[in-house]
Amino acid sequence: MTLPRFDYGEEVRLIRNVRNDGTYPGLETGVQLVRRGEVGCVYDVGTYLQDQIIYRVHFLGVGRTVGCREEELIPASSPWIPNRFEFRDDVVTACDLAIRGEVVIVKGQAGSIEKVLRDQPQGIQYHVHFGNGRVLQVPEHSLIPAGEGEATSDGQ
């Protein structure tokens, strides 16, 4: 067994979304408990099945204490770029999207986030599934939340 990376009272940042696996009381299984990027304080350190270190972290911003695996945490002081959208979020294009000069998705087209790509040299990007069956890699600045834009209904 290795020693814990984080100690009691240390501030940490969550790098993956944490959903209820059925062990958080009062909420449905699958409900998001804490969003990636939230900062919390290590409240306790324990083990699971004698080989996994589990940190009980209190996230003051959301008022929840949850168990986190070591690979889900980084020091709060580490560099972090927040992302605007998450998996399954509905979005709308803020501009036309083109491939080699040909517009393939028009401004205002609705889509759904399929994957968050955090480590791109150009910044955060997303795999977005559009109604016409296309999945494109789209930079964050080219998307807005679905409620803020007018979606087209012609399936373009």
C-alpha positions, -999 to +999 in steps of 0.1 A: +000+000+000+014+034-010+011+065+012-016+090+005-007+118-018-029+143+000-032+150+037-059+161+061-069+197+056-052+200+022-071+218-006-077+197-037-094+201-071-116+175-086-106+167-122-136+144-131-173+148-125-185+127-096-219+111-099-239+092-073-231+055-076-259+047-052-240+053-020-249+089-016-282+091+005-312+110-007-303+114-043-310+092-074-282+070-088-264+088-116-271+123-103-240+146-106-228+153-071-198+175-078-186+190-111-150+188-122-130+219-112-146+223-078-121+228-049-126+210-016-108+202+016-096+167+025-116+157+055-105+121+060-083+095+043-092+058+041-090+027+020-114+006-001-108-031-005-074-025+011-058-014-021-074+019-031-069+052-012-102+071-008-103+107+003-134+121+019-135+156+005-158+184+016-167+207-013-180+239+004-191+254-029-218+227-034-222+218+003-213+181-002-188+157+012-180+128-012-155+100-015-128+106-042-101+083-056-066+097-057-066+098-095-096+121-094-078+149-075-050+174-080-036+200-057-059+231-057-029+252-066-023+233-098-031+251-131-067+246-142-088+258-171-125+255-165-147+241-192-182+256-200-200+224-211-203+188-199-212+155-214-249+155-226-253+193-224-274+207-252-256+234-272-262+256-302-235+268-327-226+305-324-213+306-360-213+285-391-189+255-390-170+246-421-147+218-432-122+229-459-142+260-467-176+242-470-202+251-444-214+218-429-233+232-398-250+265-399-251+291-371-279+282-346-278+244-352-285+224-321-262+196-309-253+176-278-219+173-261-205+138-265-170+144-251-149+171-235-114+175-249-094+194-223-058+189-235-060+205-270-033+230-279-060+254-291-079+252-258-110+233-247-129+216-275-158+192-277-171+164-297-206+176-306-233+154-321-256+173-344-291+164-356-280+155-391-259+127-376-226+145-378-201+145-349-176+174-351-148+186-329-158+222-320-139+248-301-157+261-270-160+297-283-181+284-312-209+271-289-235+286-266-260+269-242-291+257-261-314+281-242-294+311-254-296+305-291-321+298-318-318+262-331-326+255-367-351+228-375-340+219-410-314+194-398-284+211-414 
